[in-house]
Amino acid sequence: MSDGGAVLGPDGLARCPWGLEAESMADYRAYHDTEWGVPVRGDDALFERICLEAFQSGLSWLTILRRREGFRAAFAGFSIAKVAAFTPADEERLLADPGIIRNRAKIAAALANARVAAGWAPGELTSLVWSFAPGGARRAPRTAAEVPAVTPESTALAKELKKRGFRFVGPTTAYALMQACGLVNDHLAGCHVRRGLA
């Protein structure tokens, strides 16, 4: 029985337990091993992650992961400039697209956030997000129970994004973004990926 720490996979490598969930092992394992926690920079790349984390709210990440290519096709590769130019007809198209999560509030937020970010200088979104990366070394979590859902930094990031006009980015969503994009390294102490990111 696991104590919530890193777990050995069928390939003999230790991973965070969520990276080995039985139903979705291949999808989660690939995402866990190659993407989650790897630093992401670039305005469009971060815009994509902000959108996907917002769409994930209330759902499993697997639901989003398996529809990611559909999202990319529907949202013009998450180009901020292109999404900012979407029309009401595009919004209706998105609401009818079975390849994405058809939630009116989340779709409206993605379009509104693109319009906000389109007015910023190149690199401004990247600089803003990364300015909330915690400084200094943090002790590696030993178990999943030691991984927070919200931190002072994620609360501050969410507050700043909202102040600047972003929607659907609360502290929990902001922290998930920080984890996914490498602002923090929440791979467990025994996880083989953590050693590679150190």
Secondary structure as GFF3:
##gff-version 3
##sequence-region A 1 198
A	DSSP	beta_strand	7	8	.	.	.	ID=ss1
A	DSSP	beta_strand	14	15	.	.	.	ID=ss2
A	DSSP	three_ten_helix	17	20	.	.	.	ID=ss3
A	DSSP	three_ten_helix	22	24	.	.	.	ID=ss4
A	DSSP	alpha_helix	25	34	.	.	.	ID=ss5
A	DSSP	alpha_helix	43	56	.	.	.	ID=ss6
A	DSSP	alpha_helix	61	65	.	.	.	ID=ss7
A	DSSP	alpha_helix	68	74	.	.	.	ID=ss8
A	DSSP	three_ten_helix	76	78	.	.	.	ID=ss9
A	DSSP	alpha_helix	80	84	.	.	.	ID=ss10
A	DSSP	alpha_helix	88	95	.	.	.	ID=ss11
A	DSSP	alpha_helix	104	118	.	.	.	ID=ss12
A	DSSP	alpha_helix	124	130	.	.	.	ID=ss13
A	DSSP	three_ten_helix	144	146	.	.	.	ID=ss14
A	DSSP	alpha_helix	152	163	.	.	.	ID=ss15
A	DSSP	alpha_helix	171	180	.	.	.	ID=ss16
A	DSSP	alpha_helix	192	197	.	.	.	ID=ss17
###
